[in-house]
Amino acid sequence: MNRKYIYAFLFCLAMPVFLLSQTVNMDAGIQLVAKSTIALVVDNGELKNDGIFIPDSSTVYFDGPANISISGTQPTDFFNLTFRGSGLKRNENTDTIRVYNTLASEGTTTVDADGNINNRTFVLRSINTSTANVAVIPAAANIVGDVIVERYIHTPRKWQLLAVPTNTPQTFFESWQENGAAPIGFGTAITMPAPIGPGLDFASPGGPSLKYLNAAGNNFIPVNNTNVPIATVKDGAYYIFVRGDRTILSGTQSGNTTLRTKGPLNVHYFSPVGVSLPTGIWKTMGNPYASAIDFQQIVTHSSLDNEFQLWDPKRPGNYTLGAYVSFSSSTATPWSPVPAIGGSYSNPNTRIESGQGFLVMNSVSPGAISFEENDKASGSRNVNRFNGYAGTNGFIEGRSQFNMLAFAVGGSVELFLDGNATVFGSEFSSEYDSRDVDKMSNGSDNFAIDDKQAHTLIVDTRPGVTNNDTIHYDMALLKYQNFRLKFYTENFISNVQAWLLDKYLQTETPLNTSGDTSSYDFSISANPASKAADRFKVVFKQSVVVPVTFITVSASRNANKTITVNWRIENEENIVNYEVQRSSSATGFSKLGDVSATNSSTYQHVDELPLPLFNYYRIKAIGLNGEVLYSNVVKVGPEKINSAIQVYPNPIADKEMGIYFNNVQPGNYLLQLIQSDGKIIQKEVFALSTASHTYRMPVNKSLASGNYILQILCNNKQVAKIPVSIL
């Protein structure tokens, strides 16, 4: 049998294949297939590939003390490639070596990746399903020479926070810009506004597409010259906006791509040169290894808080370009992502992937960070694609968590924006310390926690919940739109009631603390108070039995256009008063008036100025010791009139008026806002398709406060002329 076909047969055996002290010679035209998990051991032998080698999911070992080489005229692909023994293993005279899963160097062997500086090509591949990793390298072993390290980007037209796992002399232009070439599937364009600097591709009005975080000033510094070494990474990682590969040059195109750098790998102990961690400042760092690392291992030999943050391009936000996510040992389930929705991470995670940047802090003193081979985590994963976990899952006994999530709302569509978590546990302090996690600001729509100690937090740790314990929320960079807040708890105390207080609308809303989700809708308008940073807070009250029972609650309109609210009770004892509350939507109730408790069985309150449309009422019974009990909610519909058009609110405070059409003729309506001299200063046209409808008309923000006339015409005939006041 011809020798070259013997080797083809051996590769098909479902058992280890040992080749001793001889060359595996794959002549031109020969195809060798290493099926499934077969292990091929080349003991003191060499591999020469002039044919085709298909590795499947096999492992190839080059073993023994002899100096050996991998050579040939064709690219050689390996799934797992392990060099062991004491000899020098050299990539020599071959086209390309590509590793798809794991590269390992064991014993005292040294791997010469580029063949004694002969510039041979050795590649750690990253594709849509996997990213190659380098296993733990023993102190006596080494990998020298240039290696090409790839990272597949599966989220185009997003910001990425990327590290450089090679100690390379390459520039940005030579690496991520592919030396100015445009190979399909590789590299990306790097831009800045005109006039562009050296090495950049084109002018982009949206700002620079490559930048780094200046931790001292908490601001971004653009890279305006890409003809500088990429290994001079500022604090370890760069933010880069990846549109797609080098063929994507317009502002709207997108596609997946692979970024790559070439140079010696960072191996063994690695300490970033000149990197220190000032107290209380987030700093970007880069994973220095061509492998995932476990953050829990890193903190054992570094001076860091037990927390880190990742940039997640799959977190949507309102600009859909990505957002930060936090991981901390302080959460009720350690290392759970906060916020735990809407991105790459939904499970506990301590992994930082190959080619991934991250953020660290030491909140109480200056810190430092270092990396060791044993920090590496096993597995082959893509940057920002899969979850991983290396710690102990599950609740910490005695910890409970109160979560807030924020969404943008348009009709029935919810877009997740941001979130935070308050964690209660006996081991925590009410003072700011290393167990609290500071908030990194996203590009828009930030919802954080104000600890009232000059810190804005994404995770706030506290002792156990006490009566009147308060979470003060902080909002920033919100747009004029509708929002929805959602609250849910984990492992929460059963006898605690939470109340959401809206400072702007002067409302309080009970929240569920049993694990079910509570929702609250609100809007941001031109009124500065609607977007005040401190608009919302949550107050916790101990649940107690209130000595009163509501039998009935009712409400009805009167002939004089007022509404009377009646309620009947039993078992009234130590009740101070009843607070009558009203809402326009059955959520977000506000105080309407008080009725003192008189040991009566029936009470009433008259609403002198009810809302023009729907009115919702409930009664809040307040006990002697501050305990409360709410009645059920009752609804009163709009006043029954044959034909009417009403404006509400009137006066108009938020530069928006609601125009209620009740039992009117459908058609084309012209709305004209007229000032006192008869001049039309604003007009709108809309089509009314139903007899009853509410139309919301924005009012020009530049209009002065005062009195105006709203003239309404249908089919060129006046149907209403309504005085309105603008505050």
C-alpha positions as CSV (number, residue, x, y, z in Angstrom):
1,M,0.0,0.0,0.0
2,N,1.3,3.4,-0.9
3,R,2.4,5.2,2.3
4,K,0.5,8.3,1.6
5,Y,-2.8,6.5,1.7
6,I,-1.9,4.7,5.0
7,Y,-1.9,8.1,6.7
8,A,-5.3,8.9,5.3
9,F,-6.6,5.6,6.8
10,L,-5.0,6.3,10.2
11,F,-6.8,9.6,10.5
12,C,-10.1,7.9,10.3
13,L,-9.5,5.6,13.3
14,A,-11.6,6.5,16.5
15,M,-8.5,6.2,18.7
16,P,-5.2,7.9,19.3
17,V,-2.7,7.5,16.4
18,F,1.0,7.5,17.3
19,L,3.6,8.3,14.7
20,L,7.1,7.8,16.0
21,S,10.2,9.7,14.8
22,Q,9.0,10.1,11.2
23,T,7.6,12.7,9.0
24,V,3.9,12.9,8.2
25,N,4.2,13.7,4.5
26,M,1.0,14.8,2.8
27,D,1.8,14.9,-0.9
28,A,-0.1,17.1,-3.3
29,G,-3.6,15.7,-3.9
30,I,-3.8,13.9,-0.6
31,Q,-6.7,14.7,1.7
32,L,-6.5,13.7,5.3
33,V,-9.5,13.9,7.5
34,A,-9.2,13.7,11.3
35,K,-12.7,12.7,12.2
36,S,-14.4,13.7,15.4
37,T,-12.3,13.7,18.6
38,I,-9.4,11.6,17.4
39,A,-5.9,12.4,18.9
40,L,-3.0,12.3,16.5
41,V,0.4,12.1,18.4
42,V,3.5,12.9,16.4
43,D,6.3,11.7,18.6
44,N,9.7,13.3,17.6
45,G,8.3,13.6,14.1
46,E,7.4,16.3,11.7
47,L,4.4,17.3,9.5
48,K,4.8,18.3,5.9
49,N,1.5,19.4,4.2
50,D,1.4,19.7,0.5
51,G,-2.2,18.4,0.3
52,I,-5.4,19.0,2.3
53,F,-5.8,18.5,6.1
54,I,-9.4,18.6,7.5
55,P,-9.1,18.7,11.3
56,D,-12.8,18.4,12.3
57,S,-12.7,18.4,16.2
58,S,-9.5,16.5,16.6
59,T,-6.4,17.2,18.7
60,V,-2.9,17.0,17.2
61,Y,0.1,16.6,19.6
62,F,3.7,17.2,18.6
63,D,5.6,15.4,21.4
64,G,9.1,14.4,22.4
65,P,12.4,16.2,23.0
66,A,13.4,16.5,19.3
67,N,13.4,19.8,17.4
68,I,10.7,19.5,14.8
69,S,8.9,21.6,12.3
70,I,5.6,22.0,10.6
71,S,6.1,22.7,6.9
72,G,4.6,22.4,3.4
73,T,3.2,24.5,0.7
74,Q,-0.5,24.4,1.9
75,P,-2.3,26.0,4.8
76,T,-2.7,23.6,7.7
77,D,-5.7,23.9,9.9
78,F,-5.9,22.5,13.5
79,F,-8.8,22.3,15.8
80,N,-6.7,21.7,19.0
81,L,-2.9,21.9,18.6
82,T,-0.6,21.0,21.5
83,F,3.2,21.2,21.6
84,R,4.8,19.2,24.4
85,G,8.2,17.9,25.4
86,S,11.4,19.8,25.6
87,G,12.3,20.4,22.0
88,L,11.8,23.5,19.8
89,K,8.6,23.3,17.8
90,R,8.9,25.5,14.7
91,N,6.5,26.8,12.1
92,E,8.9,26.4,9.1
93,N,8.4,26.8,5.4
94,T,4.6,26.4,5.5
95,D,2.0,28.7,4.0
96,T,-0.2,29.1,7.1
97,I,-1.0,27.4,10.4
98,R,-4.5,28.2,11.7
99,V,-5.8,27.1,15.1
100,Y,-9.6,27.2,15.6
101,N,-10.0,26.1,19.2
102,T,-7.1,25.6,21.6
103,L,-3.4,26.2,21.3
104,A,-1.4,24.6,24.2
105,S,2.3,24.5,25.0
106,E,3.3,22.0,27.7
107,G,6.4,20.8,29.5
108,T,9.5,22.8,28.7
109,T,8.8,23.2,25.0
110,T,9.2,26.4,23.1
111,V,7.0,27.2,20.1
112,D,8.5,29.4,17.4
113,A,5.3,30.6,15.8
114,D,7.0,32.4,12.9
115,G,9.9,30.1,12.3
116,N,12.9,31.8,13.8
117,I,11.8,35.3,12.6
118,N,11.2,33.9,9.1
119,N,7.8,35.6,9.1
120,R,5.8,32.4,8.8
121,T,2.0,32.8,9.3
122,F,0.5,31.5,12.5
123,V,-3.1,32.4,13.1
124,L,-5.5,32.1,16.1
125,R,-8.8,32.1,14.3
126,S,-12.1,33.7,15.3
127,I,-15.2,32.9,13.3
128,N,-19.0,33.2,13.8
129,T,-19.1,30.1,16.1
130,S,-15.8,30.1,18.0
131,T,-12.7,32.0,18.9
132,A,-9.4,30.3,19.5
133,N,-7.8,30.4,22.9
134,V,-4.3,29.8,24.3
135,A,-4.3,27.4,27.2
136,V,-2.2,28.0,30.4
137,I,1.4,28.1,29.5
138,P,3.8,26.5,32.1
139,A,6.6,28.7,33.3
140,A,9.2,26.5,31.6
141,A,7.4,26.7,28.2
142,N,7.0,29.6,25.9
143,I,5.5,30.8,22.6
144,V,7.8,33.1,20.7
145,G,7.5,34.8,17.3
146,D,4.6,36.6,15.6
147,V,1.1,35.3,15.9
148,I,-2.0,36.7,14.2
149,V,-4.8,37.0,16.7
150,E,-8.3,37.5,15.3
151,R,-11.6,38.5,16.8
152,Y,-14.9,38.2,14.9
153,I,-17.3,41.1,15.4
154,H,-20.9,39.9,15.0
155,T,-22.5,43.2,16.0
156,P,-21.9,45.7,13.1
157,R,-22.6,49.4,13.4
158,K,-22.0,49.3,17.2
159,W,-19.4,50.6,19.5
160,Q,-17.0,47.9,20.7
161,L,-14.5,48.0,23.6
162,L,-11.6,45.9,22.3
163,A,-8.2,44.9,23.6
164,V,-5.0,44.0,21.8
165,P,-3.7,40.6,23.0
166,T,-0.4,40.9,21.2
167,N,2.7,42.9,21.9
168,T,2.9,44.2,18.4
169,P,4.8,47.0,16.6
170,Q,1.9,47.3,14.1
171,T,0.0,50.5,13.8
172,F,-3.7,50.9,13.8
173,F,-3.5,51.4,10.0
174,E,-1.5,48.2,9.6
175,S,-3.7,46.0,11.8
176,W,-7.4,47.1,12.2
177,Q,-7.3,49.0,8.9
178,E,-5.5,46.1,7.0
179,N,-2.7,48.4,5.8
180,G,-5.2,50.4,3.7
181,A,-6.4,47.3,1.7
182,A,-10.0,46.1,1.6
183,P,-10.1,42.3,2.0
184,I,-13.7,41.0,2.3
185,G,-14.4,40.0,5.9
186,F,-11.5,41.7,7.5
187,G,-10.7,45.1,9.1
188,T,-12.9,48.2,9.4
189,A,-12.8,51.8,8.4
190,I,-11.6,54.3,11.1
191,T,-12.9,57.9,10.7
192,M,-13.2,61.3,12.3
193,P,-14.8,64.6,11.3
194,A,-13.2,66.7,8.7
195,P,-10.4,67.6,8.4
196,I,-9.3,64.0,9.0
197,G,-5.9,63.2,10.4
198,P,-3.1,60.9,9.1
199,G,-4.1,57.3,8.3
200,L,-7.9,57.7,8.7
201,D,-10.2,56.6,5.9
202,F,-12.8,59.3,5.5
203,A,-14.6,62.1,7.2
204,S,-17.6,61.1,9.4
205,P,-20.0,63.8,10.7
206,G,-20.9,61.6,13.6
207,G,-17.6,62.1,15.3
208,P,-14.5,59.9,15.7
209,S,-14.9,56.2,15.4
210,L,-11.8,55.4,17.5
211,K,-11.3,56.8,21.0
212,Y,-10.1,55.9,24.5
213,L,-11.4,56.8,28.0
214,N,-9.4,59.4,29.8
215,A,-10.1,58.2,33.3
216,A,-8.8,61.3,35.1
217,G,-11.2,63.5,33.3
218,N,-13.9,60.9,32.7
219,N,-14.0,61.9,29.0
220,F,-13.1,60.4,25.7
221,I,-10.0,61.2,23.7
222,P,-10.2,60.7,19.9
223,V,-7.5,58.9,18.0
224,N,-6.8,61.3,15.1
225,N,-3.7,59.6,13.7
226,T,-3.8,55.8,13.0
227,N,-0.2,55.7,11.9
228,V,0.9,55.1,15.5
229,P,1.5,51.7,17.2
230,I,-1.7,49.9,18.3
231,A,0.2,48.3,21.2
232,T,0.4,51.7,22.9
233,V,-3.2,51.1,24.1
234,K,-4.4,53.7,26.4
235,D,-5.2,52.0,29.7
236,G,-5.5,48.7,27.9
237,A,-8.4,49.0,25.5
238,Y,-10.1,51.2,22.8
239,Y,-13.6,52.1,21.9
240,I,-14.1,51.5,18.2
241,F,-17.2,51.9,16.1
242,V,-17.2,48.9,13.7
243,R,-19.4,49.5,10.7
244,G,-18.3,46.2,9.0
245,D,-15.3,45.1,7.0
246,R,-13.1,47.4,4.8
247,T,-15.5,47.3,1.9
248,I,-18.1,49.2,4.1
249,L,-17.3,52.9,3.4
250,S,-20.7,54.6,3.5
251,G,-22.6,55.7,6.5
252,T,-25.5,53.3,6.2
253,Q,-23.9,50.0,5.2
254,S,-23.0,47.3,7.7
255,G,-21.7,43.8,8.0
256,N,-19.8,41.4,10.1
257,T,-16.0,41.5,10.1
258,T,-12.9,40.2,11.7
259,L,-10.3,42.5,13.3
260,R,-6.7,41.2,13.7
261,T,-3.3,42.1,15.0
262,K,0.1,40.5,14.5
263,G,2.9,40.3,17.0
264,P,4.3,38.2,19.9
265,L,1.7,37.0,22.4
266,N,1.6,38.2,26.0
267,V,2.5,35.2,28.1
268,H,3.2,34.3,31.7
269,Y,3.0,37.2,34.2
270,F,1.8,40.4,32.7
271,S,1.6,43.8,34.4
272,P,0.4,46.8,32.3
273,V,3.3,49.2,32.2
274,G,2.6,52.6,33.8
275,V,-1.0,51.7,34.7
276,S,-2.3,52.7,38.1
277,L,-5.8,52.9,39.5
278,P,-6.6,56.2,41.2
279,T,-9.1,56.0,44.0
280,G,-12.8,55.9,42.9
281,I,-12.2,56.2,39.1
282,W,-13.2,53.6,36.5
283,K,-10.4,52.7,34.2
284,T,-10.5,50.7,31.0
285,M,-8.3,47.7,30.9
286,G,-7.7,45.2,28.1
287,N,-7.5,41.4,28.4
288,P,-3.8,40.9,27.5
289,Y,-4.1,37.2,26.7
290,A,-5.4,35.4,23.6
291,S,-7.7,33.6,25.9
292,A,-10.7,34.3,28.1
293,I,-9.8,35.3,31.7
294,D,-11.7,34.8,35.0
295,F,-12.1,38.1,36.9
296,Q,-12.4,36.2,40.2
297,Q,-8.9,35.0,39.7
298,I,-7.6,38.4,38.8
299,V,-8.8,40.0,42.1
300,T,-6.9,37.5,44.2
301,H,-3.6,39.0,43.2
302,S,-4.6,42.6,42.3
303,S,-5.8,45.6,44.3
304,L,-9.3,46.0,42.9
305,D,-12.9,46.2,44.0
306,N,-14.7,42.9,43.5
307,E,-16.6,44.2,40.5
308,F,-16.1,45.0,36.8
309,Q,-18.1,46.5,33.9
310,L,-18.3,45.5,30.3
311,W,-19.4,47.4,27.3
312,D,-22.2,45.4,25.7
313,P,-23.0,46.3,22.0
314,K,-26.2,44.3,22.2
315,R,-27.6,46.5,24.9
316,P,-29.9,48.7,22.8
317,G,-30.5,52.0,24.5
318,N,-32.2,54.7,22.5
319,Y,-29.4,55.1,20.1
320,T,-29.1,51.3,19.7
321,L,-25.3,51.5,19.9
322,G,-24.6,49.7,23.1
323,A,-24.4,50.3,26.9
324,Y,-22.5,49.3,30.0
325,V,-23.4,46.3,32.2
326,S,-22.0,45.7,35.7
327,F,-21.0,42.4,37.4
328,S,-20.4,42.3,41.1
329,S,-20.0,39.8,43.9
330,S,-22.4,42.0,45.9
331,T,-25.6,41.2,44.1
332,A,-28.1,38.8,45.6
333,T,-27.0,36.2,43.1
334,P,-23.3,37.0,42.8
335,W,-22.0,38.2,39.5
336,S,-25.4,38.6,38.0
337,P,-25.5,41.3,35.3
338,V,-27.0,44.6,36.2
339,P,-29.2,45.4,34.4
340,A,-30.1,41.8,33.7
341,I,-32.0,42.3,30.4
342,G,-31.7,43.4,26.9
343,G,-28.2,42.4,25.9
344,S,-25.6,39.6,25.8
345,Y,-25.8,38.8,29.4
346,S,-28.7,37.3,31.4
347,N,-26.8,34.9,33.7
348,P,-24.0,35.3,36.2
349,N,-20.7,36.0,34.5
350,T,-17.1,36.4,35.5
351,R,-15.5,35.9,32.0
352,I,-13.7,38.5,30.0
353,E,-13.2,37.2,26.5
354,S,-10.2,37.2,24.3
355,G,-9.9,40.7,22.7
356,Q,-12.3,42.2,25.1
357,G,-11.8,45.4,27.1
358,F,-13.3,45.9,30.6
359,L,-13.5,48.5,33.4
360,V,-12.2,48.2,36.9
361,M,-12.0,50.4,40.0
362,N,-10.6,50.6,43.5
363,S,-13.0,52.8,45.4
364,V,-11.3,53.2,48.7
365,S,-7.5,53.5,47.9
366,P,-5.2,53.5,44.9
367,G,-5.1,50.2,43.1
368,A,-3.2,48.0,40.7
369,I,-3.9,45.1,38.4
370,S,-1.8,42.2,37.1
371,F,-2.5,39.1,35.1
372,E,-1.2,35.5,35.4
373,E,-1.5,32.4,33.3
374,N,-3.8,30.8,35.9
375,D,-6.3,33.7,35.3
376,K,-7.2,32.1,32.0
377,A,-10.6,30.5,31.6
378,S,-11.2,27.5,29.4
379,G,-13.4,27.5,26.4
380,S,-13.7,29.2,23.1
381,R,-16.1,32.0,22.8
382,N,-16.7,35.1,20.8
383,V,-16.4,38.6,22.2
384,N,-19.7,39.8,23.6
385,R,-21.6,36.7,22.4
386,F,-22.0,34.1,25.1
387,N,-22.4,34.0,28.8
388,G,-20.0,32.2,31.0
389,Y,-19.7,31.7,34.7
390,A,-16.9,30.5,37.0
391,G,-18.3,31.2,40.4
392,T,-20.9,29.8,42.7
393,N,-24.4,30.5,41.5
394,G,-27.4,31.1,43.8
395,F,-28.6,33.5,46.4
396,I,-26.4,34.5,49.3
397,E,-28.3,33.8,52.4
398,G,-29.8,36.9,53.9
399,R,-29.5,39.1,50.8
400,S,-32.4,40.5,48.9
401,Q,-32.5,42.7,45.8
402,F,-34.8,45.5,44.5
403,N,-34.5,46.0,40.8
404,M,-35.5,48.9,38.5
405,L,-35.6,48.7,34.7
406,A,-36.4,51.6,32.4
407,F,-38.0,51.4,28.9
408,A,-38.9,53.7,26.1
409,V,-42.5,53.2,25.1
410,G,-44.1,53.8,21.8
411,G,-47.6,52.3,21.4
412,S,-47.3,48.6,22.4
413,V,-43.5,48.5,21.8
414,E,-41.1,48.6,24.7
415,L,-37.4,49.4,24.1
416,F,-35.1,48.6,27.1
417,L,-32.9,51.4,28.1
418,D,-31.2,51.0,31.5
419,G,-31.5,49.7,35.0
420,N,-30.1,49.4,38.5
421,A,-30.2,47.3,41.6
422,T,-30.4,47.9,45.4
423,V,-29.1,45.0,47.4
424,F,-29.9,44.5,51.1
425,G,-27.7,42.3,53.4
426,S,-26.5,42.2,56.9
427,E,-22.8,42.3,55.8
428,F,-23.3,45.6,54.0
429,S,-22.9,49.2,55.3
430,S,-25.0,52.2,54.7
431,E,-21.8,54.1,53.8
432,Y,-20.3,54.2,50.4
433,D,-17.6,51.5,50.1
434,S,-16.1,48.9,47.8
435,R,-19.3,46.8,47.7
436,D,-21.2,49.6,45.9
437,V,-20.8,49.8,42.2
438,D,-20.5,53.2,40.5
439,K,-22.5,54.0,37.4
440,M,-20.8,54.4,34.1
441,S,-22.8,56.9,32.0
442,N,-24.3,55.6,28.7
443,G,-24.7,57.8,25.7
444,S,-28.4,58.5,26.6
445,D,-31.2,57.7,29.0
446,N,-29.4,56.9,32.2
447,F,-31.3,55.6,35.3
448,A,-29.1,55.3,38.4
449,I,-29.2,55.5,42.1
450,D,-28.2,58.6,44.1
451,D,-26.7,57.5,47.4
452,K,-26.8,61.0,48.8
453,Q,-23.0,60.8,49.4
454,A,-22.0,62.3,46.1
455,H,-22.0,59.0,44.2
456,T,-24.2,57.8,41.3
457,L,-24.5,54.0,41.5
458,I,-25.7,51.1,39.4
459,V,-25.6,48.7,42.4
460,D,-26.2,50.2,45.9
461,T,-25.5,47.9,48.8
462,R,-27.3,48.5,52.2
463,P,-28.0,46.8,55.5
464,G,-31.4,45.2,55.9
465,V,-34.5,47.1,54.9
466,T,-35.9,49.4,57.6
467,N,-39.1,51.4,57.9
468,N,-38.9,54.6,55.7
469,D,-35.7,53.3,54.0
470,T,-35.6,55.3,50.7
471,I,-34.0,54.7,47.3
472,H,-33.3,58.0,45.5
473,Y,-33.1,57.6,41.8
474,D,-31.1,59.8,39.4
475,M,-32.1,60.4,35.8
476,A,-29.9,61.9,33.1
477,L,-29.8,62.5,29.3
478,L,-33.5,61.7,28.8
479,K,-35.3,62.5,25.6
480,Y,-38.8,64.0,25.2
481,Q,-40.8,60.8,25.0
482,N,-42.9,58.2,27.0
483,F,-41.1,55.9,29.5
484,R,-42.0,52.9,31.6
485,L,-40.4,51.9,34.8
486,K,-40.6,48.3,35.9
487,F,-39.7,47.1,39.4
488,Y,-39.2,43.5,40.6
489,T,-37.6,41.9,43.6
490,E,-35.4,38.9,44.3
491,N,-35.5,37.0,47.7
492,F,-37.3,40.0,49.2
493,I,-38.8,40.4,52.7
494,S,-42.5,39.6,52.7
495,N,-43.6,42.2,55.3
496,V,-42.3,45.2,53.5
497,Q,-44.3,47.5,51.2
498,A,-42.6,49.7,48.6
499,W,-44.1,53.0,47.3
500,L,-42.9,54.9,44.2
501,L,-43.1,58.7,44.7
502,D,-43.3,60.9,41.7
503,K,-42.1,64.4,42.7
504,Y,-43.3,66.0,39.5
505,L,-46.9,64.7,39.5
506,Q,-47.1,64.5,43.3
507,T,-48.2,60.9,43.2
508,E,-47.4,57.7,45.1
509,T,-47.9,54.3,43.7
510,P,-47.6,50.9,45.6
511,L,-45.1,48.4,44.1
512,N,-45.2,44.7,44.4
513,T,-42.4,43.2,46.5
514,S,-43.3,39.5,46.2
515,G,-41.4,38.9,42.9
516,D,-44.1,40.0,40.5
517,T,-43.3,43.1,38.3
518,S,-44.8,46.5,38.9
519,S,-45.0,49.1,36.1
520,Y,-45.2,52.9,36.1
521,D,-45.6,55.0,32.9
522,F,-44.5,58.6,32.7
523,S,-43.5,61.2,30.1
524,I,-40.7,63.8,29.6
525,S,-42.0,67.1,28.3
526,A,-40.6,70.6,27.8
527,N,-41.3,71.3,31.5
528,P,-37.9,71.1,33.2
529,A,-39.5,69.6,36.3
530,S,-40.6,66.5,34.2
531,K,-37.0,65.5,33.6
532,A,-35.5,66.5,37.0
533,A,-32.8,64.1,38.1
534,D,-34.5,63.5,41.4
535,R,-38.0,63.1,40.1
536,F,-38.4,59.6,41.5
537,K,-37.8,57.8,44.8
538,V,-39.0,54.5,46.4
539,V,-39.9,54.5,50.1
540,F,-40.2,51.2,52.0
541,K,-42.8,50.8,54.8
542,Q,-43.4,47.8,57.0
543,S,-46.7,46.2,56.2
544,V,-49.1,46.3,59.2
545,V,-52.8,45.4,59.7
546,V,-54.9,48.6,59.5
547,P,-57.9,48.5,61.8
548,V,-60.5,49.4,59.2
549,T,-62.5,47.6,56.5
550,F,-63.7,49.2,53.3
551,I,-67.2,47.9,52.5
552,T,-68.0,50.0,49.4
553,V,-66.5,52.9,47.4
554,S,-68.5,54.8,44.8
555,A,-68.3,58.0,42.8
556,S,-70.9,59.8,40.6
557,R,-71.3,63.1,38.7
558,N,-73.6,65.8,39.9
559,A,-75.8,68.3,38.0
560,N,-73.3,71.1,38.8
561,K,-70.5,69.1,37.1
562,T,-68.9,68.1,40.4
563,I,-68.2,64.5,41.4
564,T,-69.1,63.1,44.8
565,V,-67.0,60.2,46.2
566,N,-68.7,58.0,48.9
567,W,-67.3,55.2,51.0
568,R,-68.7,53.0,53.7
569,I,-66.4,51.3,56.3
570,E,-66.5,48.9,59.2
571,N,-64.2,48.2,62.2
572,E,-62.8,51.7,62.3
573,E,-60.3,51.9,65.1
574,N,-57.4,54.4,65.7
575,I,-57.8,55.8,62.2
576,V,-56.6,59.4,61.9
577,N,-58.0,60.5,58.6
578,Y,-58.9,59.4,55.0
579,E,-57.0,60.8,52.0
580,V,-59.0,61.0,48.8
581,Q,-56.8,60.4,45.7
582,R,-57.5,60.9,42.0
583,S,-55.9,59.8,38.8
584,S,-56.6,60.2,35.1
585,S,-55.4,56.7,34.2
586,A,-55.8,54.5,37.3
587,T,-52.0,54.8,37.9
588,G,-50.1,57.6,39.5
589,F,-52.6,58.8,42.0
590,S,-52.3,62.2,43.6
591,K,-53.9,63.7,46.7
592,L,-57.2,65.4,46.2
593,G,-58.3,66.1,49.8
594,D,-58.5,64.9,53.4
595,V,-61.5,63.7,55.5
596,S,-61.0,63.4,59.2
597,A,-62.1,60.1,60.8
598,T,-65.1,60.5,63.1
599,N,-66.0,56.9,63.9
600,S,-68.7,57.1,61.4
601,S,-69.7,54.3,59.0
602,T,-70.1,56.5,55.9
603,Y,-67.9,59.3,54.5
604,Q,-67.9,61.5,51.3
605,H,-65.8,64.0,49.5
606,V,-66.8,66.4,46.6
607,D,-64.4,66.9,43.7
608,E,-65.2,70.5,42.8
609,L,-63.0,70.5,39.6
610,P,-63.0,67.0,38.1
611,L,-60.9,66.1,35.1
612,P,-62.7,66.7,31.8
613,L,-62.5,63.0,30.7
614,F,-62.0,60.0,33.0
615,N,-61.6,60.3,36.7
616,Y,-60.3,57.4,38.9
617,Y,-60.6,57.6,42.7
618,R,-59.3,55.6,45.7
619,I,-59.3,56.2,49.5
620,K,-56.2,55.9,51.6
621,A,-56.9,55.2,55.3
622,I,-54.1,56.4,57.6
623,G,-53.7,54.9,61.1
624,L,-52.5,56.4,64.3
625,N,-49.0,55.0,63.9
626,G,-48.7,55.8,60.2
627,E,-50.0,52.5,58.9
628,V,-52.0,52.8,55.6
629,L,-54.7,50.8,53.8
630,Y,-56.0,51.5,50.3
631,S,-59.5,51.0,49.0
632,N,-60.3,49.6,45.6
633,V,-60.4,52.0,42.6
634,V,-63.6,53.4,41.1
635,K,-64.0,55.0,37.7
636,V,-66.2,57.9,36.5
637,G,-66.5,58.5,32.8
638,P,-66.7,61.8,30.8
639,E,-69.6,64.1,31.3
640,K,-72.4,63.1,28.9
641,I,-73.0,65.9,26.4
642,N,-74.5,65.7,22.9
643,S,-71.6,67.3,21.1
644,A,-68.6,68.9,22.7
645,I,-65.0,69.7,22.1
646,Q,-62.9,70.3,25.2
647,V,-59.3,71.3,25.9
648,Y,-57.4,69.9,28.8
649,P,-55.4,70.7,30.8
650,N,-56.4,74.3,30.6
651,P,-54.3,76.3,31.6
652,I,-51.6,74.5,29.7
653,A,-48.4,73.9,31.6
654,D,-46.4,71.4,29.6
655,K,-46.5,73.0,26.1
656,E,-49.0,70.3,25.0
657,M,-52.8,70.4,25.0
658,G,-55.2,67.6,24.8
659,I,-58.3,68.3,22.6
660,Y,-61.1,65.9,23.3
661,F,-63.7,65.4,20.5
662,N,-66.9,63.8,21.9
663,N,-69.7,62.8,19.5
664,V,-68.7,65.0,16.7
665,Q,-68.7,64.6,12.9
666,P,-65.7,62.8,11.4
667,G,-63.8,64.8,8.9
668,N,-60.8,67.0,8.2
669,Y,-60.2,69.4,11.1
670,L,-58.1,72.6,11.1
671,L,-56.8,73.7,14.5
672,Q,-55.6,77.3,14.7
673,L,-54.0,79.0,17.8
674,I,-54.7,82.7,17.7
675,Q,-53.2,85.5,19.8
676,S,-55.0,88.6,21.1
677,D,-54.4,90.7,18.0
678,G,-56.0,88.0,15.8
679,K,-52.8,86.7,14.3
680,I,-52.7,83.0,13.7
681,I,-49.4,81.8,15.3
682,Q,-49.8,78.0,15.0
683,K,-52.0,75.6,13.0
684,E,-52.4,71.9,12.4
685,V,-54.5,69.7,10.2
686,F,-55.6,66.2,11.1
687,A,-58.2,63.7,9.9
688,L,-60.8,62.6,12.5
689,S,-62.1,59.1,11.6
690,T,-64.2,58.4,14.7
691,A,-66.9,60.4,16.5
692,S,-64.9,60.5,19.8
693,H,-61.1,61.0,19.9
694,T,-58.4,62.8,21.9
695,Y,-55.9,64.7,19.8
696,R,-52.6,65.9,21.4
697,M,-51.4,69.1,19.9
698,P,-47.9,70.3,20.9
699,V,-47.6,74.0,21.6
700,N,-44.7,76.0,20.2
701,K,-42.1,76.1,23.0
702,S,-41.3,79.8,22.2
703,L,-44.8,81.0,22.9
704,A,-45.1,83.5,25.7
705,S,-47.3,82.8,28.7
706,G,-50.8,84.4,28.3
707,N,-54.3,84.0,26.9
708,Y,-55.0,82.6,23.4
709,I,-58.0,81.4,21.3
710,L,-58.1,77.9,19.8
711,Q,-60.3,78.0,16.7
712,I,-61.4,74.6,15.3
713,L,-62.8,74.3,11.8
714,C,-64.3,71.2,10.0
715,N,-64.6,71.3,6.3
716,N,-63.9,75.0,6.4
717,K,-66.7,75.7,8.9
718,Q,-66.0,76.8,12.5
719,V,-67.2,74.3,15.0
720,A,-65.5,75.6,18.2
721,K,-63.7,78.7,19.5
722,I,-62.2,77.9,22.9
723,P,-60.2,80.3,25.2
724,V,-56.9,78.7,26.4
725,S,-54.2,79.9,28.7
726,I,-50.6,79.0,28.5
727,L,-48.4,79.1,31.6
